[in-house]
């Protein structure tokens, strides 16, 4: 099983990025993927990993207070992919972002918000 996170980069404050988390491997058929929640976490330099957002198997989203109203989580079960649309980015959003599905972790994608 592999989770490939991508979409990170350098963006100015107020900008946007869209992160993707693609699942591959025999454990994750499209049906199996659809039965699991997708979570996004982030780890800022010198800080512990923190939960950012979750989308349930049924498509219900939940967000940490710090990103609510700015980030949108979604999923495409046919593509076995979760997404995190990040708008109005702030310097404090700078972190390595990780996805988690069925207790498997992606490798992380780095987001830097700086002018």
GIGI-V65863 format. One record per residue. N is the residue number from 0. SS is DSSP state (hx for helix, st for strand, lp for the rest). OMEGA is omega in degrees with one decimal (999 if undefined). D_LAST is the distance of its C-alpha to the last C-alpha in whole Angstrom. Layout:
# GIGI-V65863
n={N/N}
ss={SS/SS}
omega={OMEGA/OMEGA}
d_last={D_LAST/D_LAST}
This chain:
# GIGI-V65863
n={0/1/2/3/4/5/6/7/8/9/10/11/12/13/14/15/16/17/18/19/20/21/22/23/24/25/26/27/28/29/30/31/32/33/34/35/36/37/38/39/40/41/42/43/44/45/46/47/48/49/50/51/52/53/54/55/56/57/58/59/60/61/62/63/64/65/66/67/68/69/70/71/72/73/74/75/76/77/78/79/80/81/82/83/84/85/86/87/88/89/90/91/92/93/94/95/96/97/98/99/100/101/102/103/104/105/106/107/108/109/110/111/112/113/114}
ss={lp/st/st/st/st/st/lp/lp/st/st/st/lp/lp/lp/lp/lp/st/st/st/st/st/st/st/st/lp/lp/lp/lp/lp/hx/hx/hx/hx/hx/lp/lp/lp/st/st/st/st/st/st/lp/lp/lp/lp/lp/lp/st/st/st/st/st/st/lp/lp/lp/lp/lp/st/st/st/lp/lp/lp/lp/lp/lp/lp/st/st/st/st/st/st/hx/hx/hx/lp/st/st/st/st/st/st/lp/lp/lp/lp/hx/hx/hx/lp/st/st/st/st/st/st/st/lp/lp/st/st/lp/lp/lp/st/st/st/st/st/lp/lp}
omega={175.6/171.4/-177.3/176.5/-179.4/175.7/179.4/178.7/178.5/-179.1/177.8/174.8/-176.3/-178.6/-176.4/171.6/174.6/177.6/177.2/177.4/-175.4/179.3/176.8/-179.1/-173.1/-178.4/-174.2/164.1/177.8/179.6/-179.7/179.4/-176.3/-177.9/-177.5/170.2/174.2/178.4/170.2/175.5/173.5/178.4/178.1/-179.9/177.2/-178.5/177.8/176.4/-176.7/178.6/-176.9/-174.4/177.0/167.5/-176.8/177.3/179.4/176.5/179.9/-179.2/170.4/-173.2/168.3/-176.2/-175.5/-177.5/-176.3/-178.6/179.3/-178.2/176.1/178.5/179.4/-179.5/173.0/-174.3/179.4/178.8/-178.8/-174.1/170.7/-176.8/171.9/176.3/-176.3/179.4/178.0/-175.4/-178.9/177.3/179.8/173.1/178.7/-176.4/165.7/-176.3/-178.3/171.7/-180.0/175.8/178.1/179.3/170.2/-179.1/168.6/-173.5/179.1/174.7/-170.6/176.8/176.8/178.9/-174.8/175.4/999}
d_last={37/34/30/28/24/22/19/16/13/9/8/5/6/10/10/13/15/19/20/24/26/30/33/35/39/42/41/39/41/40/42/41/38/38/40/37/34/31/28/25/24/21/20/17/18/21/22/25/24/24/25/23/25/29/31/35/37/38/35/34/30/29/26/25/24/21/20/23/22/19/20/23/25/28/30/33/36/37/34/34/30/28/25/22/20/17/16/13/11/10/9/12/13/12/15/18/20/24/26/30/33/36/35/34/30/28/26/23/19/16/13/10/7/4/0}
